[in-house]
Amino acid sequence: VALVVGLFIGYRHITESEPYRTAEAFVRQSVEIKNAVGEVHDCRLWFPFKVDFPDDAPRIHLTLAVEGAKASTKVRVTLTLDREKWRVVAAAYEDQKGITRPLLKAGKPAAPAGK
């Protein structure tokens, strides 16, 4: 029981965090995702997710389960902290054929959420 409670608290902590909200906003605003699944109805944290610290800067890798009007998919989003704002630096989704499709061009990080 303690393990389940711990997992629930950890899940809630992540889904209420700025990095998660930034990733969710990115997914909901993505034209490619809307084309693939239709209007996004639901975004949920999924597995795997992890945090690492290359060059002493936090980097978060999240997986979001996305349900749209016509299909569903998993989206993997990587964020870094840049001048106190979380920025999406990599993102990809799996299309209906199982092919991973990038959502960002190389070297073109997304603007922070709300910009």
Rosetta blueprint (number, residue, H / E / L):
1 V L
2 A H
3 L H
4 V H
5 V H
6 G H
7 L H
8 F H
9 I H
10 G H
11 Y H
12 R H
13 H H
14 I H
15 T H
16 E L
17 S L
18 E H
19 P H
20 Y H
21 R H
22 T H
23 A H
24 E H
25 A H
26 F H
27 V H
28 R H
29 Q H
30 S L
31 V H
32 E H
33 I H
34 K H
35 N H
36 A H
37 V H
38 G L
39 E L
40 V E
41 H E
42 D E
43 C E
44 R E
45 L E
46 W E
47 F E
48 P E
49 F E
50 K E
51 V E
52 D E
53 F L
54 P H
55 D H
56 D H
57 A L
58 P L
59 R E
60 I E
61 H E
62 L E
63 T E
64 L E
65 A E
66 V E
67 E E
68 G E
69 A L
70 K L
71 A L
72 S E
73 T E
74 K E
75 V E
76 R E
77 V E
78 T E
79 L E
80 T E
81 L E
82 D E
83 R L
84 E L
85 K E
86 W E
87 R E
88 V E
89 V E
90 A E
91 A E
92 A E
93 Y E
94 E E
95 D L
96 Q L
97 K L
98 G L
99 I L
100 T E
101 R E
102 P E
103 L L
104 L L
105 K L
106 A L
107 G L
108 K L
109 P L
110 A L
111 A L
112 P L
113 A L
114 G L
115 K L
